[in-house]
Amino acid sequence: EFKLQYGAQRTGKRTDAAMERWRGNRFGQFIHWGLYAIPGGVWNGKTYNYAAEFLKSSAKIPGSTWDSLMYQFNPKKFSAKEWARMAKRMGAKYMTITTKHHEGFCLWPSRFTEFNISRTPYGKDILKELVDAYNAEGIDVNFYYSVLDWHHPDWRYDIKSPEDSVAFRRYLDFAFNQLKELATNYPTVKAFWFDGTWDNSVKKNGWWTYEVEQMLKQVSPGAIVNSRLRADDRGARHFDSNGQLMGDYESGYERRLPDPVTDLKVTKWDWEACMTVPENQWGYHKDWSISHVKSPLELLEMLVHTTSMGGNFLLNFGPAGDGSIRPEEQRIAAEIGSWMQNNGNVIYNSGYAGWEKQDWGYFTAPSRPNTLNMVVFNLPVSGLLKVKVPAGVKISTASTGGKKLRVEEIAKNQYLVHFERKWFAMPQVIVLETGGEGKKGAQYQDAKT
Ligand SMILES: C[C@@H]1N[C@@H](C(=O)NCc2ccccc2)[C@H](O)[C@@H]1O
């Protein structure tokens, strides 16, 4: 056990109302929008296949050239209300917006840098427009903030000299002031999503990450911060040197999900997975033919998978430089939304059931006791869905769309749900009621081998 000043401030899940709301929201929309959306992965006629929000580094563009994109930022097709309505139809309960990405450009009129929205032809406070439009639709707004900042002269990747130390301290003060500005000026914001904290410079200043968490929770009571913000006294990140999760939820699942059989440890804490639609594009890229583009159904399965393991799913949208949402993303919002319309109850306020994963799909546990949801993605040719229950649990009924299905107890703590449907276009939901008595005197004799 290490004695830590800047380690985890709490063990176990937060149980306050703000965290229960964040947890119950389950499904969020990530939005990556900044100057990188203007070139969209193409520079001087050349398409760069790397993530579009890194075009500055992948195309080796000088800072002054990149920064002058600010004078072109004038999204004629931007409508915060339209974006919010689309997110509502998709069934997102929260939205996380990049206030400042690695490029350092601020979507709000920050008084701590000129490199912000007020200096663009657009001029208006995009952050305020988005917060107001999404909140008006009943969707919570969270702020993404990159500590890594390619624009700020005092940013350092490591601290190798007294000069680095002095400069980086100025940078940390700048970032602290920006964060306090964000928490103060946008009081309805619920959570802060930190990124760009993997460099040695931040790892050597774990105290600052602790101070930021404390300040945000003072300025904005109930505020939620992700584990990615935090480094402890010894530079350990996400989990402190004693193995305790820092921040309020684990944010290490980026473009990957925990395995439902081998990674069950994640069910012990709150966590969120964030996901791109292409293989690796967060900002708008003009050419999505360069990688696999996930279908609405692939993404819907990831949402259900995440809920089944007690996590939140943050699905990314990368609006174009003109403020339009590309057709692929519109279709994803519409198709996921059509399923969520009728089945959102298996996602919202639902989580890990603690039952053994089966091949046909995922269990989710609603807040209502003695009921469980089966979300079926893969129908076995037998039409028989295997369910193994924890010792002593009995299944009394199974129904889909209000229609009863035959439930057959076939061995100790094992049932088959008869689901004779031969084909379906969207995942099917079966509701299980538990309780009651199993077969009287049922003898399931273990074989002698
Ligand atoms: C949530 C995602 N995190 C950012 C990311 O992958 N940064 C890693 C990175 C930072 C700098 C150069 C290469 C790669 C992405 O741009 C997204 O914002």
The ligand as an SDF file (V2000), in Angstrom:
LIG
                    3D

 18 19  0  0  0  0  0  0  0  0999 V2000
  -11.2250   10.2470  -27.6780 C   0  0  0  0  0  0  0  0  0  0  0  0
  -10.1250   10.2540  -28.7100 C   0  0  0  0  0  0  0  0  0  0  0  0
   -8.8030   10.5530  -28.1570 N   0  0  0  0  0  0  0  0  0  0  0  0
   -8.0050   11.2210  -29.2010 C   0  0  0  0  0  0  0  0  0  0  0  0
   -6.7310   10.3860  -29.4610 C   0  0  0  0  0  0  0  0  0  0  0  0
   -6.8040    9.2650  -29.9080 O   0  0  0  0  0  0  0  0  0  0  0  0
   -5.6040   10.9610  -29.1610 N   0  0  0  0  0  0  0  0  0  0  0  0
   -4.3780   10.1050  -29.2670 C   0  0  0  0  0  0  0  0  0  0  0  0
   -3.3210   10.7720  -30.0390 C   0  0  0  0  0  0  0  0  0  0  0  0
   -2.8770   12.0430  -29.6730 C   0  0  0  0  0  0  0  0  0  0  0  0
   -1.8990   12.6590  -30.4170 C   0  0  0  0  0  0  0  0  0  0  0  0
   -1.3870   12.0270  -31.5360 C   0  0  0  0  0  0  0  0  0  0  0  0
   -1.8320   10.7550  -31.8910 C   0  0  0  0  0  0  0  0  0  0  0  0
   -2.8080   10.1310  -31.1530 C   0  0  0  0  0  0  0  0  0  0  0  0
   -8.9010   11.2370  -30.4140 C   0  0  0  0  0  0  0  0  0  0  0  0
   -8.6530   12.3250  -31.2790 O   0  0  0  0  0  0  0  0  0  0  0  0
  -10.2860   11.2950  -29.7890 C   0  0  0  0  0  0  0  0  0  0  0  0
  -10.5050   12.6170  -29.2540 O   0  0  0  0  0  0  0  0  0  0  0  0
  1  2  1  0
  2  3  1  0
  2 17  1  0
  3  4  1  0
  4  5  1  0
  4 15  1  0
  5  6  2  0
  5  7  1  0
  7  8  1  0
  8  9  1  0
  9 10  1  0
  9 14  2  0
 10 11  2  0
 11 12  1  0
 12 13  2  0
 13 14  1  0
 15 16  1  0
 15 17  1  0
 17 18  1  0
M  END
$$$$
